[in-house]
Amino acid sequence: MSNKIVLDDFAENYRDVVEIIGIDKAIELSKKIGGTIQYIPKVDALYRKDRNSKIRKEHTGFNTSELAIKHNLTEVQIRNIISEKYITIENFLENET
């Protein structure tokens, strides 16, 4: 019997991950967080904070439609992102007084 771990030793639903990161890293990952439930966000969620920050900076108050087209979002989504900016500022001002 060999102690060598191979791809088939991993559950089928994890093999894609093992193929991407390699068996050694998968073993390391298993040692560190094995037995826990982990969530891997979609790639667009990883870029969302930066995108929203850019939208807030680019917003002039009159270019909601243009920003929606540029960022492939709806005008409602753009307005929601812009409103988050003002909520953040309001929260900061409330905490300062």
C-alpha positions in Angstrom: 0.0 0.0 0.0 1.3 3.4 -1.0 1.0 6.6 1.1 1.0 8.7 -2.1 -2.2 10.7 -2.6 -3.6 10.9 -6.1 -6.4 12.8 -7.8 -8.8 9.9 -7.4 -8.4 10.1 -3.6 -10.3 13.4 -3.6 -14.1 13.4 -3.8 -15.3 13.9 -7.3 -16.8 17.4 -6.6 -13.3 18.6 -5.5 -11.3 17.3 -8.3 -11.6 20.4 -10.5 -10.1 22.5 -7.6 -7.3 19.9 -7.1 -6.5 20.0 -10.8 -6.3 23.8 -10.7 -4.2 24.1 -7.5 -2.3 20.8 -7.6 -2.3 17.9 -5.2 0.3 19.3 -2.8 -1.6 22.6 -2.4 -4.9 20.6 -2.0 -3.3 18.6 0.8 -2.1 21.8 2.4 -5.5 23.3 2.1 -7.1 20.1 3.6 -4.7 20.4 6.6 -5.6 24.0 7.1 -9.4 24.1 6.6 -10.4 20.5 6.0 -13.8 19.6 7.4 -15.1 23.2 7.2 -17.5 24.6 4.7 -15.9 27.3 2.5 -17.5 29.7 0.0 -15.6 30.8 -3.1 -17.1 34.0 -4.5 -17.8 34.4 -8.2 -15.0 36.4 -9.9 -17.3 39.3 -10.6 -17.9 39.7 -6.9 -14.2 40.0 -6.4 -14.1 43.0 -8.7 -17.4 44.6 -7.5 -15.9 46.8 -4.7 -13.4 48.4 -7.2 -16.1 48.8 -9.9 -18.5 50.5 -7.5 -15.8 52.8 -6.3 -15.0 53.8 -9.9 -18.7 54.4 -10.5 -19.1 56.6 -7.5 -16.1 58.7 -8.6 -17.3 58.9 -12.2 -20.8 59.9 -11.3 -21.6 63.6 -12.0 -25.3 63.5 -11.1 -26.2 63.6 -14.8 -24.5 60.6 -16.3 -26.4 57.6 -14.8 -27.4 56.2 -18.2 -23.8 56.5 -19.6 -22.4 54.7 -16.5 -25.0 52.0 -16.8 -24.0 51.3 -20.4 -20.3 51.6 -19.7 -20.5 49.1 -16.8 -23.2 46.8 -18.3 -25.6 47.6 -15.4 -29.1 49.0 -15.2 -29.7 52.6 -14.2 -31.4 51.3 -11.0 -28.2 49.4 -10.1 -26.1 52.6 -10.7 -28.5 54.6 -8.5 -28.2 51.9 -5.8 -24.4 52.0 -6.0 -24.5 55.9 -5.8 -26.9 55.8 -2.8 -24.4 53.6 -0.9 -21.9 56.4 -1.2 -24.3 58.8 0.5 -25.3 56.4 3.2 -21.6 55.9 4.0 -21.0 59.6 4.2 -24.2 60.1 6.4 -23.0 57.3 8.7 -19.6 59.0 9.0 -21.1 62.3 9.8 -23.5 60.8 12.4 -20.6 59.2 14.2 -18.5 62.4 14.2 -21.1 64.4 16.2 
